Amino acid sequence: MRTVDPRNRYSRRFLLKGMAAGLPAAAIASSAELSVSDAWAEDGPLAPLTMKTLVKVARDIYPH
C-alpha cells in the first residue's frame, strides 16, 4: 500500500522562484505592445456553417 505524504509540496521558496521566472516573461509580453486590433478573429464574423462546426467540435471535446 502506498502512503501519502501529508506535507504540502509547494513552499514559499517554490512560489518565489516561479514568480521570478514569470516576471521577465510578463515584462517582455507587455513591451511587445500587442493589441486587440492585431487579432485574426477581428477580421469579421465567421460563416454560419463554420460556427456550427466549431460548436459541434467544442461539444465533442467538452461534453459537460
Backbone as XML, in Angstrom:
<?xml version="1.0"?>
<chain id="A" units="angstrom">
  <residue number="1" name="MET">
    <atom name="N" x="0.846" y="-1.183" z="0.000"/>
    <atom name="CA" x="0.000" y="0.000" z="0.000"/>
    <atom name="C" x="0.887" y="1.240" z="0.000"/>
  </residue>
  <residue number="2" name="ARG">
    <atom name="N" x="0.469" y="2.234" z="-0.725"/>
    <atom name="CA" x="1.226" y="3.467" z="-0.864"/>
    <atom name="C" x="0.807" y="4.453" z="0.219"/>
  </residue>
  <residue number="3" name="THR">
    <atom name="N" x="1.782" y="5.076" z="0.827"/>
    <atom name="CA" x="1.472" y="6.097" z="1.822"/>
    <atom name="C" x="1.619" y="7.471" z="1.188"/>
  </residue>
  <residue number="4" name="VAL">
    <atom name="N" x="0.735" y="8.366" z="1.557"/>
    <atom name="CA" x="0.728" y="9.713" z="1.007"/>
    <atom name="C" x="1.375" y="10.656" z="2.009"/>
  </residue>
  <residue number="5" name="ASP">
    <atom name="N" x="2.289" y="11.469" z="1.510"/>
    <atom name="CA" x="2.959" y="12.444" z="2.362"/>
    <atom name="C" x="1.994" y="13.599" z="2.629"/>
  </residue>
  <residue number="6" name="PRO">
    <atom name="N" x="1.604" y="13.863" z="3.869"/>
    <atom name="CA" x="0.615" y="14.899" z="4.157"/>
    <atom name="C" x="1.165" y="16.327" z="4.027"/>
  </residue>
  <residue number="7" name="ARG">
    <atom name="N" x="2.473" y="16.475" z="3.915"/>
    <atom name="CA" x="3.037" y="17.822" z="3.824"/>
    <atom name="C" x="2.748" y="18.456" z="2.470"/>
  </residue>
  <residue number="8" name="ASN">
    <atom name="N" x="2.648" y="19.742" z="2.463"/>
    <atom name="CA" x="2.429" y="20.487" z="1.239"/>
    <atom name="C" x="3.710" y="20.481" z="0.418"/>
  </residue>
  <residue number="9" name="ARG">
    <atom name="N" x="3.607" y="20.213" z="-0.870"/>
    <atom name="CA" x="4.786" y="20.137" z="-1.724"/>
    <atom name="C" x="5.234" y="21.518" z="-2.204"/>
  </residue>
  <residue number="10" name="TYR">
    <atom name="N" x="4.411" y="22.500" z="-2.062"/>
    <atom name="CA" x="4.735" y="23.837" z="-2.545"/>
    <atom name="C" x="5.084" y="24.726" z="-1.360"/>
  </residue>
  <residue number="11" name="SER">
    <atom name="N" x="6.238" y="25.324" z="-1.441"/>
    <atom name="CA" x="6.677" y="26.184" z="-0.355"/>
    <atom name="C" x="6.711" y="27.634" z="-0.846"/>
  </residue>
  <residue number="12" name="ARG">
    <atom name="N" x="6.998" y="28.528" z="0.047"/>
    <atom name="CA" x="7.135" y="29.929" z="-0.304"/>
    <atom name="C" x="8.296" y="30.118" z="-1.281"/>
  </residue>
  <residue number="13" name="ARG">
    <atom name="N" x="9.358" y="29.362" z="-1.079"/>
    <atom name="CA" x="10.522" y="29.449" z="-1.966"/>
    <atom name="C" x="10.143" y="29.016" z="-3.389"/>
  </residue>
  <residue number="14" name="PHE">
    <atom name="N" x="9.347" y="27.962" z="-3.501"/>
    <atom name="CA" x="8.886" y="27.497" z="-4.807"/>
    <atom name="C" x="8.056" y="28.575" z="-5.498"/>
  </residue>
  <residue number="15" name="LEU">
    <atom name="N" x="7.182" y="29.224" z="-4.761"/>
    <atom name="CA" x="6.348" y="30.282" z="-5.310"/>
    <atom name="C" x="7.194" y="31.465" z="-5.768"/>
  </residue>
  <residue number="16" name="LEU">
    <atom name="N" x="8.164" y="31.865" z="-4.965"/>
    <atom name="CA" x="9.008" y="32.995" z="-5.337"/>
    <atom name="C" x="9.863" y="32.683" z="-6.564"/>
  </residue>
  <residue number="17" name="LYS">
    <atom name="N" x="10.333" y="31.453" z="-6.692"/>
    <atom name="CA" x="11.097" y="31.074" z="-7.883"/>
    <atom name="C" x="10.222" y="31.168" z="-9.128"/>
  </residue>
  <residue number="18" name="GLY">
    <atom name="N" x="8.991" y="30.728" z="-9.015"/>
    <atom name="CA" x="8.074" y="30.800" z="-10.146"/>
    <atom name="C" x="7.748" y="32.226" z="-10.539"/>
  </residue>
  <residue number="19" name="MET">
    <atom name="N" x="7.583" y="33.068" z="-9.547"/>
    <atom name="CA" x="7.307" y="34.481" z="-9.829"/>
    <atom name="C" x="8.524" y="35.150" z="-10.455"/>
  </residue>
  <residue number="20" name="ALA">
    <atom name="N" x="9.712" y="34.790" z="-9.993"/>
    <atom name="CA" x="10.927" y="35.374" z="-10.547"/>
    <atom name="C" x="11.122" y="34.948" z="-11.996"/>
  </residue>
  <residue number="21" name="ALA">
    <atom name="N" x="10.695" y="33.762" z="-12.331"/>
    <atom name="CA" x="10.813" y="33.300" z="-13.708"/>
    <atom name="C" x="9.738" y="33.930" z="-14.591"/>
  </residue>
  <residue number="22" name="GLY">
    <atom name="N" x="8.561" y="34.176" z="-14.041"/>
    <atom name="CA" x="7.462" y="34.729" z="-14.821"/>
    <atom name="C" x="7.528" y="36.223" z="-15.014"/>
  </residue>
  <residue number="23" name="LEU">
    <atom name="N" x="8.219" y="36.919" z="-14.147"/>
    <atom name="CA" x="8.293" y="38.368" z="-14.231"/>
    <atom name="C" x="8.953" y="38.841" z="-15.519"/>
  </residue>
  <residue number="24" name="PRO">
    <atom name="N" x="10.100" y="38.312" z="-15.932"/>
    <atom name="CA" x="10.680" y="38.759" z="-17.215"/>
    <atom name="C" x="9.781" y="38.447" z="-18.409"/>
  </residue>
  <residue number="25" name="ALA">
    <atom name="N" x="9.099" y="37.310" z="-18.370"/>
    <atom name="CA" x="8.194" y="36.965" z="-19.465"/>
    <atom name="C" x="7.036" y="37.956" z="-19.545"/>
  </residue>
  <residue number="26" name="ALA">
    <atom name="N" x="6.519" y="38.357" z="-18.414"/>
    <atom name="CA" x="5.430" y="39.344" z="-18.402"/>
    <atom name="C" x="5.921" y="40.700" z="-18.894"/>
  </residue>
  <residue number="27" name="ALA">
    <atom name="N" x="7.133" y="41.057" z="-18.530"/>
    <atom name="CA" x="7.687" y="42.337" z="-18.978"/>
    <atom name="C" x="7.889" y="42.338" z="-20.490"/>
  </residue>
  <residue number="28" name="ILE">
    <atom name="N" x="8.357" y="41.235" z="-21.029"/>
    <atom name="CA" x="8.562" y="41.146" z="-22.475"/>
    <atom name="C" x="7.228" y="41.186" z="-23.207"/>
  </residue>
  <residue number="29" name="ALA">
    <atom name="N" x="6.249" y="40.485" z="-22.678"/>
    <atom name="CA" x="4.936" y="40.452" z="-23.323"/>
    <atom name="C" x="4.279" y="41.829" z="-23.306"/>
  </residue>
  <residue number="30" name="SER">
    <atom name="N" x="4.442" y="42.563" z="-22.217"/>
    <atom name="CA" x="3.820" y="43.885" z="-22.152"/>
    <atom name="C" x="4.576" y="44.901" z="-23.000"/>
  </residue>
  <residue number="31" name="SER">
    <atom name="N" x="5.877" y="44.696" z="-23.189"/>
    <atom name="CA" x="6.637" y="45.636" z="-24.002"/>
    <atom name="C" x="6.460" y="45.363" z="-25.488"/>
  </residue>
  <residue number="32" name="ALA">
    <atom name="N" x="5.916" y="44.213" z="-25.848"/>
    <atom name="CA" x="5.710" y="43.890" z="-27.255"/>
    <atom name="C" x="4.555" y="44.694" z="-27.839"/>
  </residue>
  <residue number="33" name="GLU">
    <atom name="N" x="3.783" y="45.319" z="-26.992"/>
    <atom name="CA" x="2.663" y="46.168" z="-27.387"/>
    <atom name="C" x="1.686" y="45.430" z="-28.295"/>
  </residue>
  <residue number="34" name="LEU">
    <atom name="N" x="1.268" y="44.262" z="-27.845"/>
    <atom name="CA" x="0.272" y="43.509" z="-28.590"/>
    <atom name="C" x="-1.086" y="44.133" z="-28.344"/>
  </residue>
  <residue number="35" name="SER">
    <atom name="N" x="-1.832" y="44.303" z="-29.405"/>
    <atom name="CA" x="-3.137" y="44.927" z="-29.247"/>
    <atom name="C" x="-4.220" y="44.024" z="-29.817"/>
  </residue>
  <residue number="36" name="VAL">
    <atom name="N" x="-5.450" y="44.334" z="-29.505"/>
    <atom name="CA" x="-6.578" y="43.545" z="-29.975"/>
    <atom name="C" x="-6.739" y="43.702" z="-31.482"/>
  </residue>
  <residue number="37" name="SER">
    <atom name="N" x="-6.340" y="44.816" z="-32.036"/>
    <atom name="CA" x="-6.503" y="45.030" z="-33.473"/>
    <atom name="C" x="-5.630" y="44.085" z="-34.291"/>
  </residue>
  <residue number="38" name="ASP">
    <atom name="N" x="-4.600" y="43.493" z="-33.667"/>
    <atom name="CA" x="-3.750" y="42.542" z="-34.370"/>
    <atom name="C" x="-4.325" y="41.132" z="-34.370"/>
  </residue>
  <residue number="39" name="ALA">
    <atom name="N" x="-5.441" y="40.924" z="-33.714"/>
    <atom name="CA" x="-6.023" y="39.590" z="-33.594"/>
    <atom name="C" x="-6.652" y="39.168" z="-34.916"/>
  </residue>
  <residue number="40" name="TRP">
    <atom name="N" x="-6.491" y="37.908" z="-35.267"/>
    <atom name="CA" x="-7.057" y="37.407" z="-36.514"/>
    <atom name="C" x="-8.565" y="37.295" z="-36.440"/>
  </residue>
  <residue number="41" name="ALA">
    <atom name="N" x="-9.109" y="37.176" z="-35.248"/>
    <atom name="CA" x="-10.549" y="36.992" z="-35.102"/>
    <atom name="C" x="-11.318" y="38.283" z="-35.349"/>
  </residue>
  <residue number="42" name="GLU">
    <atom name="N" x="-10.645" y="39.388" z="-35.416"/>
    <atom name="CA" x="-11.333" y="40.655" z="-35.614"/>
    <atom name="C" x="-11.605" y="40.946" z="-37.088"/>
  </residue>
  <residue number="43" name="ASP">
    <atom name="N" x="-11.172" y="40.063" z="-37.974"/>
    <atom name="CA" x="-11.347" y="40.301" z="-39.401"/>
    <atom name="C" x="-12.808" y="40.310" z="-39.819"/>
  </residue>
  <residue number="44" name="GLY">
    <atom name="N" x="-13.631" y="39.627" z="-39.112"/>
    <atom name="CA" x="-15.046" y="39.617" z="-39.444"/>
    <atom name="C" x="-15.709" y="38.387" z="-38.865"/>
  </residue>
  <residue number="45" name="PRO">
    <atom name="N" x="-17.041" y="38.329" z="-38.924"/>
    <atom name="CA" x="-17.743" y="37.164" z="-38.360"/>
    <atom name="C" x="-17.497" y="35.918" z="-39.218"/>
  </residue>
  <residue number="46" name="LEU">
    <atom name="N" x="-17.604" y="34.790" z="-38.583"/>
    <atom name="CA" x="-17.444" y="33.525" z="-39.291"/>
    <atom name="C" x="-18.756" y="33.146" z="-39.964"/>
  </residue>
  <residue number="47" name="ALA">
    <atom name="N" x="-18.639" y="32.326" z="-40.983"/>
    <atom name="CA" x="-19.828" y="31.856" z="-41.696"/>
    <atom name="C" x="-20.652" y="30.966" z="-40.761"/>
  </residue>
  <residue number="48" name="PRO">
    <atom name="N" x="-21.950" y="30.937" z="-40.963"/>
    <atom name="CA" x="-22.805" y="30.112" z="-40.085"/>
    <atom name="C" x="-22.425" y="28.630" z="-40.078"/>
  </residue>
  <residue number="49" name="LEU">
    <atom name="N" x="-22.026" y="28.090" z="-41.226"/>
    <atom name="CA" x="-21.629" y="26.688" z="-41.281"/>
    <atom name="C" x="-20.360" y="26.456" z="-40.459"/>
  </residue>
  <residue number="50" name="THR">
    <atom name="N" x="-19.448" y="27.407" z="-40.501"/>
    <atom name="CA" x="-18.222" y="27.299" z="-39.709"/>
    <atom name="C" x="-18.546" y="27.370" z="-38.226"/>
  </residue>
  <residue number="51" name="MET">
    <atom name="N" x="-19.446" y="28.232" z="-37.837"/>
    <atom name="CA" x="-19.836" y="28.347" z="-36.431"/>
    <atom name="C" x="-20.484" y="27.048" z="-35.946"/>
  </residue>
  <residue number="52" name="LYS">
    <atom name="N" x="-21.354" y="26.443" z="-36.756"/>
    <atom name="CA" x="-21.989" y="25.178" z="-36.369"/>
    <atom name="C" x="-20.945" y="24.090" z="-36.178"/>
  </residue>
  <residue number="53" name="THR">
    <atom name="N" x="-19.958" y="24.041" z="-37.076"/>
    <atom name="CA" x="-18.903" y="23.041" z="-36.975"/>
    <atom name="C" x="-18.090" y="23.251" z="-35.709"/>
  </residue>
  <residue number="54" name="LEU">
    <atom name="N" x="-17.747" y="24.495" z="-35.398"/>
    <atom name="CA" x="-16.970" y="24.782" z="-34.193"/>
    <atom name="C" x="-17.739" y="24.416" z="-32.929"/>
  </residue>
  <residue number="55" name="VAL">
    <atom name="N" x="-19.031" y="24.653" z="-32.914"/>
    <atom name="CA" x="-19.851" y="24.304" z="-31.753"/>
    <atom name="C" x="-19.896" y="22.787" z="-31.588"/>
  </residue>
  <residue number="56" name="LYS">
    <atom name="N" x="-20.036" y="22.048" z="-32.690"/>
    <atom name="CA" x="-20.055" y="20.590" z="-32.608"/>
    <atom name="C" x="-18.728" y="20.043" z="-32.095"/>
  </residue>
  <residue number="57" name="VAL">
    <atom name="N" x="-17.634" y="20.602" z="-32.584"/>
    <atom name="CA" x="-16.313" y="20.161" z="-32.132"/>
    <atom name="C" x="-16.140" y="20.443" z="-30.646"/>
  </residue>
  <residue number="58" name="ALA">
    <atom name="N" x="-16.537" y="21.643" z="-30.221"/>
    <atom name="CA" x="-16.409" y="22.007" z="-28.804"/>
    <atom name="C" x="-17.253" y="21.094" z="-27.929"/>
  </residue>
  <residue number="59" name="ARG">
    <atom name="N" x="-18.442" y="20.744" z="-28.377"/>
    <atom name="CA" x="-19.298" y="19.862" z="-27.573"/>
    <atom name="C" x="-18.772" y="18.431" z="-27.564"/>
  </residue>
  <residue number="60" name="ASP">
    <atom name="N" x="-18.105" y="18.009" z="-28.639"/>
    <atom name="CA" x="-17.486" y="16.680" z="-28.636"/>
    <atom name="C" x="-16.301" y="16.624" z="-27.694"/>
  </residue>
  <residue number="61" name="ILE">
    <atom name="N" x="-15.524" y="17.687" z="-27.669"/>
    <atom name="CA" x="-14.342" y="17.718" z="-26.802"/>
    <atom name="C" x="-14.742" y="17.890" z="-25.342"/>
  </residue>
  <residue number="62" name="TYR">
    <atom name="N" x="-15.676" y="18.798" z="-25.083"/>
    <atom name="CA" x="-16.121" y="19.099" z="-23.718"/>
    <atom name="C" x="-17.613" y="18.803" z="-23.596"/>
  </residue>
  <residue number="63" name="PRO">
    <atom name="N" x="-17.990" y="17.555" z="-23.413"/>
    <atom name="CA" x="-19.423" y="17.214" z="-23.394"/>
    <atom name="C" x="-20.178" y="17.729" z="-22.179"/>
  </residue>
  <residue number="64" name="HIS">
    <atom name="N" x="-19.493" y="18.082" z="-21.127"/>
    <atom name="CA" x="-20.193" y="18.537" z="-19.936"/>
    <atom name="C" x="-20.572" y="19.979" z="-20.088"/>
  </residue>
</chain>
